[in-house]
Amino acid sequence: MNKKSPYKNFFTHILLILGGAVMLIPFYWMVATSLKAGANVASIPPQWIPNPFVWSNYAEVWLKVDFGRYTLNSFFIVILDVIGILLSCSMVAFGMAMFQFKLKKVLYLGMLATLMLPFQVTMIPGYFIWKSFGALNSYYPLIVPSFLGGAFGIFLLHQFYKSTTRELYEAATIDGCGPWTALWRIYFPLSRSVLSALAVFTFMGAWSNTIGPLLYLTDKKLFTLPLGLLFLRNEAGLEQQILMAAAVIVTLPVVLVFLFAQKQFVEGIASTGLKG
């Protein structure tokens, strides 16, 4: 059995490498197309390596559409969404994990049940709710819900807080810590890896969110990058190299965030999914 294990590991690694290569092909094609001249985009046979490299495609993106403003708008929304989710979910999850109260299980199961509702089910009622508040064509519908908690984030943090020993909280109360002090000074630092994983999830979701801004925003000055990409499609027409350059700009921050936070991301998921 031990003699076969090296071969088994070898073939497993080969399969993983091949699978990873297949997953990277669309991303490579997007980057390669963004650096091609217009005449080479649809050439037959396909040109896998751009010749020549046309870096001006990226400059043309910024000239055709105000991508600088859209980038700032996206970062503004994403940063507030991440802050709101981390604060609200940590407080709700801590209360659910540490305290006993009536209808606790019912509230928790009801909260988890909202995970089964896709955005398409709630977007029309949500639109009319925000319309009644006069908040259309503003960032309020995109930011305020983050400060009201999210089922996925509450579940992640609840699993982590529940896995910690009860004696830790009791020791904190004996030392004079109230619930708020215990959360911010003890549990918040302990859950750093889980919070990092939740921040990555929130960043990826808010950054690539297209339906929400498309539903609530009409002023071009308020557009986010995904909306800017849609708007560029109308401006650039069939210039695929320009569209691919814009797609690289939109995709790159998500890839960088995941690469730099990969360790914390894996640790956070492991600490919540394997202990509960």
C-alpha positions in Angstrom: 0.0 0.0 0.0 2.9 2.3 0.9 4.6 1.5 -2.5 1.5 2.7 -4.4 1.0 5.9 -2.5 3.8 7.9 -4.4 2.2 7.0 -7.7 -1.2 7.8 -6.4 0.0 11.2 -5.3 1.8 11.8 -8.6 -1.4 11.2 -10.7 -3.5 13.2 -8.2 -1.1 16.2 -8.7 -1.2 15.7 -12.5 -5.0 15.8 -12.5 -5.0 18.9 -10.3 -2.5 20.7 -12.5 -4.5 19.9 -15.6 -7.7 21.0 -14.0 -6.1 24.2 -12.9 -4.8 24.8 -16.4 -8.2 24.3 -17.9 -9.7 26.8 -15.4 -7.0 29.4 -16.3 -7.6 29.2 -20.1 -10.6 31.7 -20.1 -8.7 34.2 -17.9 -5.6 33.9 -20.1 -7.7 34.4 -23.3 -9.2 37.5 -21.8 -5.8 39.0 -20.9 -4.3 38.0 -24.3 -7.3 39.5 -26.2 -7.0 42.7 -24.3 -3.4 43.1 -25.7 -4.2 42.3 -29.3 -4.7 44.6 -32.3 -8.2 44.7 -33.6 -7.4 42.8 -36.8 -5.9 39.9 -34.8 -8.8 39.3 -32.4 -10.8 37.0 -34.7 -7.8 35.7 -36.7 -7.8 32.1 -37.8 -5.9 30.2 -36.5 -6.4 31.9 -33.1 -3.4 34.0 -32.0 -2.6 32.7 -28.5 0.3 35.2 -28.0 -0.4 38.8 -29.0 1.8 40.1 -31.7 2.3 43.0 -31.4 1.3 43.8 -27.8 -1.1 46.7 -27.9 -1.0 48.3 -24.4 -3.0 51.3 -25.7 -6.2 49.3 -25.4 -6.1 50.0 -21.7 -5.7 53.7 -22.2 -8.6 53.7 -24.7 -10.8 52.2 -22.0 -10.3 55.2 -19.8 -10.9 57.6 -22.7 -14.1 56.0 -23.9 -15.7 55.7 -20.4 -15.0 57.5 -17.1 -13.5 54.4 -15.5 -11.6 56.5 -12.9 -14.9 57.7 -11.4 -16.4 54.3 -11.6 -13.4 52.7 -9.8 -13.7 55.2 -7.0 -17.5 54.6 -6.8 -16.9 50.8 -6.6 -14.3 51.1 -3.8 -16.5 53.5 -1.9 -19.4 51.0 -1.9 -17.2 47.9 -1.3 -15.4 49.4 1.7 -18.6 50.4 3.4 -20.2 47.1 2.6 -17.2 45.2 4.2 -17.3 47.4 7.3 -21.1 47.0 7.7 -21.1 43.3 7.2 -18.2 42.7 9.7 -19.7 44.9 12.4 -23.3 43.8 12.1 -22.7 40.1 11.6 -20.2 39.8 14.4 -22.7 41.4 16.9 -25.6 39.3 15.9 -23.6 36.1 15.8 -22.1 36.8 19.2 -25.5 37.3 20.7 -26.8 34.1 19.1 -23.9 32.1 20.3 -23.5 33.4 23.9 -27.0 34.2 25.1 -30.2 32.2 25.6 -33.6 33.8 24.9 -37.0 32.8 23.7 -37.5 31.9 20.1 -33.7 31.8 19.6 -33.8 28.6 17.4 -36.8 29.9 15.5 -35.0 33.2 14.7 -31.8 31.4 13.8 -33.5 29.0 11.4 -35.6 31.8 9.9 -32.4 33.7 9.3 -30.8 30.7 7.6 -33.9 30.1 5.5 -33.2 33.5 3.8 -30.1 31.9 2.2 -32.5 29.9 0.0 -34.1 33.1 -1.4 -32.2 34.4 -4.5 -31.9 38.1 -5.0 -34.3 37.9 -8.0 -37.1 37.0 -5.6 -36.7 40.0 -3.4 -35.4 42.6 -5.8 -38.9 43.9 -6.9 -40.3 44.2 -3.3 -36.9 45.8 -2.3 -37.1 48.2 -5.2 -40.6 49.5 -4.1 -39.4 49.7 -0.5 -36.5 51.9 -1.3 -38.7 53.9 -3.7 -41.1 54.7 -0.8 -38.1 56.0 1.1 -37.0 58.2 -1.9 -33.7 56.4 -2.0 -33.6 55.5 -5.7 -30.6 56.7 -7.7 -28.4 56.7 -4.5 -26.0 54.3 -2.8 -28.3 53.7 0.2 -29.9 50.5 -1.2 -26.4 49.1 -1.9 -24.9 50.1 1.5 -27.5 50.2 4.2 -28.4 46.4 4.1 -24.8 45.6 4.9 -25.2 47.3 8.3 -28.3 45.2 9.0 -26.5 41.9 8.9 -26.3 39.0 6.5 -27.3 35.4 6.9 -24.1 33.9 5.5 -21.9 36.1 7.6 -23.9 35.5 10.8 -23.7 31.8 10.1 -19.9 31.8 9.7 -19.2 33.8 12.8 -21.8 32.0 14.8 -20.1 28.7 14.1 -16.8 30.1 15.2 -18.1 31.7 18.4 -20.1 28.6 19.3 -16.9 26.5 19.0 -15.1 28.6 21.6 -15.2 27.4 25.2 -17.9 28.9 27.3 -15.3 29.3 30.1 -13.6 32.1 28.1 -16.7 34.3 28.2 -17.3 33.5 31.9 -13.7 34.4 32.7 -14.2 37.7 30.9 -17.3 38.5 32.9 -15.6 37.7 36.1 -12.8 40.2 35.2 -15.5 42.8 34.8 -16.1 42.7 31.0 -19.6 43.3 29.8 -20.9 41.7 26.6 -19.7 44.6 24.4 -16.2 44.6 26.0 -15.8 40.9 25.7 -16.8 41.0 22.0 -14.5 43.8 21.0 -11.5 43.0 23.2 -11.5 39.2 23.2 -13.7 37.6 20.6 -13.2 40.1 17.8 -9.3 39.6 17.8 -9.8 35.8 18.1 -12.0 35.7 15.0 -9.6 37.6 12.8 -9.2 34.7 10.4 -13.0 34.2 10.1 -13.5 38.0 9.6 -10.9 38.0 6.9 -12.7 35.2 5.1 -16.0 37.0 5.4 -14.3 40.2 4.2 -13.1 38.4 1.1 -16.5 37.0 0.4 -18.1 40.4 0.9 -15.6 42.2 -1.3 -16.0 39.7 -4.1 -19.8 39.9 -4.0 -20.0 43.7 -3.7 -17.3 44.4 -6.3 -18.9 42.2 -9.0 -22.5 43.2 -8.1 -24.2 44.2 -11.3 -27.9 43.7 -10.7 -28.1 45.9 -7.7 -26.5 49.0 -9.2 -28.4 48.4 -12.5 -31.6 48.3 -10.5 -31.1 51.4 -8.4 -28.7 53.7 -10.2 -29.6 55.8 -13.2 -27.1 58.7 -12.9 -23.9 57.8 -14.9 -21.8 59.7 -12.3 -22.9 57.1 -9.7 -22.1 54.0 -11.9 -19.9 51.3 -10.5 -17.3 49.3 -12.6 -19.7 46.5 -13.6 -22.1 49.1 -14.9 -19.3 50.9 -16.6 -18.4 47.7 -18.4 -22.0 47.4 -19.6 -22.0 51.0 -20.7 -18.7 50.5 -22.5 -20.3 47.7 -24.5 -22.6 50.3 -26.1 -19.7 52.7 -26.7 -17.1 50.3 -28.0 -19.5 48.2 -30.1 -17.8 45.1 -31.3 -14.2 46.1 -30.4 -13.5 43.0 -28.4 -10.0 44.0 -27.4 -11.3 47.1 -25.7 -14.0 45.1 -23.8 -11.5 42.6 -22.7 -9.2 45.3 -21.4 -12.0 46.7 -19.4 -12.9 43.2 -18.1 -9.3 42.7 -16.9 -9.5 46.0 -15.0 -12.7 44.9 -13.3 -11.4 41.4 -12.6 -7.9 42.2 -11.4 -8.8 43.6 -7.9 -10.8 40.5 -7.0 -7.9 38.2 -8.1 -5.4 40.3 -6.1 -7.5 40.4 -2.9 -8.0 36.6 -3.0 -4.3 35.9 -3.6 -3.1 38.1 -0.8 -5.8 37.0 1.6 -5.7 33.3 0.6 -4.1 32.1 3.8 -6.6 33.9 6.1 -9.4 32.8 3.8 -8.6 29.1 4.1 -8.0 29.4 7.9 -11.3 31.2 8.4 -13.3 28.6 6.4 -11.6 25.7 8.2 -12.2 27.2 11.6 -16.0 27.6 10.9 -16.7 24.6 8.7 -14.9 21.9 10.6 -15.8 22.9 14.1 -19.5 23.6 14.6 
